Amino acid sequence: MRRPVRIAVTGAAGAISNNLLFKIASGEMFGKDQPVILQLIEMAERMEHLRGLAMELEDCAIRYCTPSPCTTMWRRGSTMSTMRC
């Protein structure tokens, strides 16, 4: 198995990120066999939307996608990420 790619996504609860996250998670961006860890970052007032989106990603049960805990802190969310969006 390949090493997971960590991707920090800011504004993750927004409309554009919503679309992008599902494309990344499904393998359209890095390939179907590339594991990804999504690090979702959003403003405090949008955290409820972000939690809902994280639940949707989990419900999809995408094989190679692991969402990490949602956060409002840039430093915490982008730590150890391979890529930032």
C-alpha positions in Angstrom: 0.0 0.0 0.0 1.2 3.5 -0.8 1.9 6.1 1.9 -1.1 8.4 2.6 -1.1 12.0 1.3 -2.2 14.5 3.9 -4.2 17.4 2.4 -5.2 20.4 4.5 -8.3 22.2 3.0 -9.2 25.6 4.3 -12.7 26.9 3.9 -13.7 23.2 3.8 -17.4 23.9 4.4 -17.8 26.2 1.4 -19.4 25.2 -1.9 -16.2 24.9 -3.9 -14.4 22.9 -1.2 -17.5 20.7 -0.8 -17.1 19.6 -4.5 -13.4 19.4 -4.3 -13.3 17.2 -1.2 -15.4 14.5 -2.8 -13.2 14.5 -5.9 -10.1 14.2 -3.7 -11.6 11.5 -1.5 -12.9 9.4 -4.4 -9.5 9.3 -6.1 -10.1 11.6 -9.0 -7.2 13.8 -8.0 -4.4 11.4 -7.0 -5.6 8.1 -8.3 -8.0 5.4 -7.0 -5.3 3.5 -5.0 -3.8 6.6 -3.3 -4.8 6.8 0.4 -5.6 10.4 1.5 -6.0 12.0 4.9 -8.2 15.1 4.7 -7.4 17.8 7.3 -10.5 20.1 7.3 -10.1 23.7 8.5 -12.9 26.2 8.8 -14.0 29.4 10.7 -15.6 28.8 14.0 -19.1 30.0 12.9 -19.1 27.4 10.0 -18.0 24.4 12.2 -21.5 22.9 12.3 -21.5 22.8 8.5 -18.1 21.3 8.5 -19.0 18.5 10.9 -22.0 17.7 8.6 -19.7 17.5 5.6 -17.2 15.2 7.5 -20.1 12.9 8.4 -21.1 12.8 4.7 -17.5 11.8 3.8 -17.6 9.1 6.4 -21.0 7.8 5.3 -19.7 7.4 1.8 -17.2 4.9 3.2 -14.6 5.8 0.5 -11.9 3.1 0.8 -8.8 5.2 0.8 -10.0 8.3 2.5 -9.6 9.1 6.2 -11.0 12.5 7.4 -9.1 13.8 10.5 -10.9 15.9 13.2 -12.3 19.2 12.0 -10.6 22.3 13.3 -10.6 26.1 13.3 -6.9 26.4 13.9 -4.7 26.8 10.8 -1.5 25.6 12.5 -3.2 22.5 13.9 -5.0 21.7 10.7 -2.0 22.1 8.4 0.6 20.4 10.5 2.3 17.5 8.7 0.2 18.1 5.5 1.7 17.2 2.2 -0.5 19.6 0.3 -2.7 22.6 1.2 -5.8 23.8 -0.7 
